[in-house]
Amino acid sequence: MTNTLLSLETLSLNYGDLKAVKDVSFSLMPGEIGCFLGPSGCGKTSLLRLISGFEKPSAGEILLKGLPLANEQTFVKAEDRKIGMVFQDFALFPHMTVSENIAFGLAGVKRKVVEEKVQALLDLVDLVAEKNRYPHQISGGQQQRVALARAMAPNPTLLLLDEPFSSLDSTLRSDLAQNIRSVLKKNKMSAILVTHDQQEAFAMADKIGVFDQGRLCQWDTATALYHQPMSQEVASFIGEGHWIAGKVLTENTAQTSLGVIKISSRFKKDESIAVHIRPEDIILGVKECEAQILSAHFQGDRYKLEILYNDLRLFTYVPTSKDSFQEGQSIYFALNKREYSAFATDSQ
Ligand SMILES: Nc1ncnc2c1ncn2[C@@H]1O[C@H](COP(=O)(O)OP(=O)(O)OP(=O)(O)O)[C@@H](O)[C@H]1O
């Protein structure tokens, strides 16, 4: 028997003919922060609504601490699931102070206990000095921390955060993502975050699920998604890269227009494959391949260099230095010697 906190088993949700969530299975361990990542309309919010109890599954099962929340026979109502929610727009009560907002979910609890709990949460989210202010008298980031403290107050078993940073500006978002992660970790709180922003997912989550049209493509750590994508969708969606055609030579090598490279999956000899190469795999200044610079885009701390090698367009990043780059200039590079992710292609 595992001590899984949340398990989803082949969970599906249909809205009429539309299959919004298709056979999704994964599990979350106690204290883990998970994340649903994917483009708009891929079913992230629908899945969060299934877990919170705002939607009934069309098929499959949700278990919390081994007990069914929803399956063919059972449906535990949202208010009985001990699952907290933090919404996109924070949904704070404007006529209540920060402390009153945090205390809101503690109805029926003794006053002294409420006071202690609110004080501890104010400390945790670093809002002691703002406790008597109203939501309009604090910043967006502070409002989000109030929303987090309010959702944590009743000690939920699991916290769900639906695009919690989307109304904040980008510099605040990454700071707050780190900050909220440390608050959750300090409290050993299990949580699931929904976002379409990779940097936010990377900053907050232990495990990330990449979704595509209602399907969970991969549930993994950020580094595994980046370095060992299990499908072309995940490789293309996470980070940046190039697809290069190749033909399988031996069990773990392929011939490509960048030479013979190692591949991480096993294919049959002569099979056509697409190999995924990251920008950081193009190592400049090593005299193996000679290319021409097509363009150099100055991006502040770095240049994005587009280069042409035979008929192949590649790009990489170079830290800004005194070097300048001219269009048409020759430049040498080598391909990083590692095993590359590769996938079978339909072409012969
Ligand atoms: N109540 C509903 N009735 C019918 N279709 C719906 C309903 N809610 C969502 N959908 C559809 O289900 C699909 C998944 O929607 P969902 O909101 O779960 O996606 P999402 O990944 O959260 O998107 P976003 O990032 O834009 O919020 C979409 O095609 C959407 O139009």
The ligand as an SDF file (V2000), in Angstrom:
LIG
                    3D

 31 33  0  0  0  0  0  0  0  0999 V2000
  -18.7540   24.1640  -19.0610 N   0  0  0  0  0  0  0  0  0  0  0  0
  -18.2880   23.8290  -20.2700 C   0  0  0  0  0  0  0  0  0  0  0  0
  -19.1340   23.3990  -21.2440 N   0  0  0  0  0  0  0  0  0  0  0  0
  -18.6790   23.0230  -22.4540 C   0  0  0  0  0  0  0  0  0  0  0  0
  -17.3780   23.0730  -22.8190 N   0  0  0  0  0  0  0  0  0  0  0  0
  -16.4910   23.5080  -21.9140 C   0  0  0  0  0  0  0  0  0  0  0  0
  -16.8940   23.9000  -20.5950 C   0  0  0  0  0  0  0  0  0  0  0  0
  -15.7870   24.2930  -19.9120 N   0  0  0  0  0  0  0  0  0  0  0  0
  -14.7290   24.1220  -20.7530 C   0  0  0  0  0  0  0  0  0  0  0  0
  -15.1580   23.6600  -21.9540 N   0  0  0  0  0  0  0  0  0  0  0  0
  -14.3080   23.3030  -23.1130 C   0  0  0  0  0  0  0  0  0  0  0  0
  -13.4420   22.2520  -22.6820 O   0  0  0  0  0  0  0  0  0  0  0  0
  -12.1470   22.4080  -23.2030 C   0  0  0  0  0  0  0  0  0  0  0  0
  -11.1410   22.4890  -22.0760 C   0  0  0  0  0  0  0  0  0  0  0  0
  -11.3680   23.7040  -21.3570 O   0  0  0  0  0  0  0  0  0  0  0  0
  -10.5340   24.1050  -20.0530 P   0  0  0  0  0  0  0  0  0  0  0  0
  -11.1100   25.3940  -19.5290 O   0  0  0  0  0  0  0  0  0  0  0  0
  -10.4940   22.9610  -19.1350 O   0  0  0  0  0  0  0  0  0  0  0  0
   -9.1020   24.3670  -20.6670 O   0  0  0  0  0  0  0  0  0  0  0  0
   -7.8350   25.1140  -20.0390 P   0  0  0  0  0  0  0  0  0  0  0  0
   -6.6720   24.2980  -20.4290 O   0  0  0  0  0  0  0  0  0  0  0  0
   -8.0490   25.3760  -18.6080 O   0  0  0  0  0  0  0  0  0  0  0  0
   -7.8410   26.4800  -20.8490 O   0  0  0  0  0  0  0  0  0  0  0  0
   -7.3850   27.9540  -20.3490 P   0  0  0  0  0  0  0  0  0  0  0  0
   -5.8910   27.8960  -20.1340 O   0  0  0  0  0  0  0  0  0  0  0  0
   -7.7580   28.8110  -21.5260 O   0  0  0  0  0  0  0  0  0  0  0  0
   -8.1560   28.2610  -19.1160 O   0  0  0  0  0  0  0  0  0  0  0  0
  -12.1920   23.6700  -24.0750 C   0  0  0  0  0  0  0  0  0  0  0  0
  -12.4110   23.2610  -25.4070 O   0  0  0  0  0  0  0  0  0  0  0  0
  -13.3810   24.4310  -23.5480 C   0  0  0  0  0  0  0  0  0  0  0  0
  -13.9640   25.2380  -24.5470 O   0  0  0  0  0  0  0  0  0  0  0  0
  1  2  1  0
  2  3  1  0
  2  7  2  0
  3  4  2  0
  4  5  1  0
  5  6  2  0
  6  7  1  0
  6 10  1  0
  7  8  1  0
  8  9  2  0
  9 10  1  0
 10 11  1  0
 11 12  1  0
 11 30  1  0
 12 13  1  0
 13 14  1  0
 13 28  1  0
 14 15  1  0
 15 16  1  0
 16 17  2  0
 16 18  1  0
 16 19  1  0
 19 20  1  0
 20 21  2  0
 20 22  1  0
 20 23  1  0
 23 24  1  0
 24 25  2  0
 24 26  1  0
 24 27  1  0
 28 29  1  0
 28 30  1  0
 30 31  1  0
M  END
$$$$
